[in-house]
Amino acid sequence: MRTPGASNHIGRLVLASTGLHLGGTETQVANLAFALKERRWWVTVMSLLGDGHFTPILEGRGIPVDSLGMLRGRASPRGFQLALRTLQARRPHALLCFGFHANMLGRLVGRVARVPVVVSSVRNENFGPHHRYLIMRFTDWLADATVTNSQIVAEQLLRRKVAAPAKLRVIPNSYTATNVGRGDRGPDQLRGSLGVGEHDFMWLAVGRAEAQKDYPTLVAAFARVATTEPRSVLCIAGRDPDQLLAPLVTAWGIAHRCRLLGVRGDIPTLLEACDGFVLASAWEGLPNSVMEAAGAAKPIVATRVGGVPEIVEHGASGLLVEPGQPEELAAAMIELMRCTPRVRAAMGRRGRAAVLRKCDPARVTHQWEELIMSLLRGKLREST
């Protein structure tokens, strides 16, 4: 493994991610890698778990990927050695880490490899059991900075003493509108293929079926919605590895009003096709799905978790409710459905304007660059 000369680059960066499967954090890692490469940084990506959805995409755009092949949730001396050899070969000026395991490995290996700048990134307000918060707190001295994507999450991390205030930075996720993944069908054709009628109200939820997304609360809420508004349809797109959703909607007697779509490659078209977007998460960071729904100018009903209130303004671009409250979520969904199309369209426009302003990719990339350069300048001053 060789690192090309960087005479025409600003500097060398390694972005470390726990994995490269299709997910919110991984999407942001890929977006940042592309953006920094365009700004003349030499960028490589290191994946702890191995290859995934984004591996060929990154490599296809000229960004090398080093896969360590570690097993999820298991400490590995071999993985540590591979990571160390990777960093020694790449010789990065800065190591940017995303995800709890990448943060821990990056802090340790980065210091052993004498990487000048090590940055951790916490992408979620809840990243596991209590001992993880303690580990992050007691290893904070190994990181030069910790980045999170939401001011609300930052405040929670400070309360839990996960990071020193002077080291904590807030840099939002970036939102980039894309035509990729729209598929061959337009929104009307897609609705037809899903059995959604012209006068039906199509709700869309996007996300892997895991505890964070709290689909039991969403399904319980929608069962109430379907009773009151029989022309409503709920579409759920996302991986369901444990096959939890089908029994759930069957138990609530709403299987005929739900479409369990699994992993989809046409999320932009689904967003165009839907009438409203819904998120029932129990916790979040700054969710990509909500950014994408706002970017598509869709009115949103969501739980008031993580950075969601920084995207969705209650009563202006959508409706916010407390997590874990199916009755409250159902009431908000019904309220939105009973708004006129004109009111919902105005909500969508306000949400789109907000996400384009807050999550502009050029602005986000500039913030990352500014952080990296300021830390590098600080290291240079320390060495002179």
Number of C-alpha atoms within 10 A of each C-alpha: 8 7 13 9 9 12 8 9 13 15 15 21 24 25 23 28 27 23 28 26 17 15 17 16 25 21 18 18 22 20 19 20 24 18 18 19 20 11 14 14 19 27 24 23 25 26 25 25 21 19 18 15 14 19 21 14 12 19 13 10 11 14 19 18 22 21 23 21 16 20 12 11 8 9 12 12 10 12 19 18 13 19 24 21 15 21 23 16 13 19 18 26 19 22 27 29 29 26 19 22 21 23 27 21 20 30 26 17 22 26 16 12 18 15 18 17 24 27 24 28 23 25 26 23 22 19 15 10 8 10 9 16 19 14 13 21 16 13 16 20 13 18 24 20 23 24 23 24 23 27 18 19 23 27 14 15 22 13 10 13 16 22 25 14 14 9 14 20 20 18 21 26 29 24 22 16 13 9 11 11 12 18 16 10 12 13 18 16 14 19 20 12 11 14 13 23 15 10 8 16 18 24 24 23 25 25 22 19 21 14 11 14 19 17 25 18 20 23 22 20 23 29 23 20 23 18 11 12 17 13 15 22 27 28 21 23 22 18 18 18 11 8 11 13 19 13 11 16 22 12 12 13 12 20 18 10 19 24 19 18 14 18 16 15 13 17 22 21 23 26 26 19 21 25 22 25 25 26 26 28 25 20 22 21 26 29 24 19 19 25 26 21 28 29 24 19 24 28 30 31 27 25 25 22 24 25 23 23 18 17 24 29 17 16 10 17 27 28 23 23 20 15 20 18 16 21 17 16 29 24 16 22 25 20 12 21 20 12 11 10 12 9 15 23 17 18 24 25 19 22 28 23 15 20 25 18 13 18 20 16 20 12 15 19 23 15 16 19 15 12 17 22 17 12 19 17 12 12 14 11 9 8 7 5
